[in-house]
């Protein structure tokens, strides 16, 4: 995906800043009743609204990173298989955008 320039600067990266996620600085999001064990890995899906878009300079370049601030308003824990499929697909898309080419059958991880 090609990003639109901002002013006279190329925008080459994206990031997401998520606020209101129970980070100790704001209220926790309600969840369905569940008991989680210390050290357990969980996969979480969040819903939120974009509340701000900013541009930050990419270190040591004239390029910019577009940063979306999201105010989370709902979240839930999802099944690992579902989450892993989405996360793996997204990771591959990010790598491809950065020029990483995988060898099918060898670099599938």
N, C-alpha and C positions, 0 to 999 in steps of 0.2 A: 504494500500500500504506500502510495506517495502522499506525503503530507504537504499542505499548502504552506508557502513561505509566510513569514510574519514580518511585515515591513520589508527591509532589504536583506533579511537573514533567512537561510535555509533552515527548515525544521526537519531534523533527521531522527529524532527519538521521541518516545512517549513514555509517560510514567503515570501511575495512579497513586494519589494520596487519599487514604480512607480515614475519615474521622468519625467520631461517635460510635466506636466499636468496643466500648468497655475497656478502654486503654488506661483506666485509672484517672483520667482527666475529664471524663464525661460519664454519663449513665450507661450501664450495661444494657445490651439488647435482650429482650425476652426470648426465651427458647422453650421448646417443648420439654417436659420433665425428662431428665436423663442424668445418670450418674456416670461421670467420667473418672478414670483413674489417672493419678499423677504420672506424667511421662507418656501417656497415651497420645497417639497421633489421630487427629480427626480432620475431616475435610468439611469446609464451611462455604456455603453460598450466601452472598449478601445481596440485598436489593438496596439501591440508594439513588439519590438525586445529585446531579452535577451542580455544585454550588459556586464553583470558580474555575476559570481556566487561566493559567499563567504560563509564561515562557521563561525558562532558565537557560543560561548559557552552558553548553557542553564544555567540560574542562579542556583547556588547551586548544580550543577551536573557536571559530566565529559562528558555529552552528548553534541551534537552539533545541531544547527539549520542551515539548508541550506537556504540561502537567495538569491533569484533571483532578480537582478536589471533589470527593464524593462524600456526602453526608449519608451514612448508612441509616436505614430506617427499619430493616427487617433482616433476619438471618436464620439459617437453619443448618444443622449438621446433615450431610448427605452420605450415601453409601460410597465406600472407597472405590469400587469398580467404576461407578459413574463419574466420580470426580477425577480419577486417574486418566480416564479416556480423554476428558476435556483438557486437563492439564498437559498431558503428553502432546496432544494436537497443538495446543497453544505454544508450548515450548518449541516444537518443530517450526511453527510459523515465525516465531521470534528469531530463531537461529537462521532460517532462510532469509529473513529480512536483513540479517547481518552478514550474509554471504556464506554461511556454513552449509556445505553439501554433504549429505549422508550417503553411505554406500548401502543399498538395500540388502537386507539379510545379515549385514555385518555391524552396522551402526544403528540398529533399530532402537536402542536404549536411550 
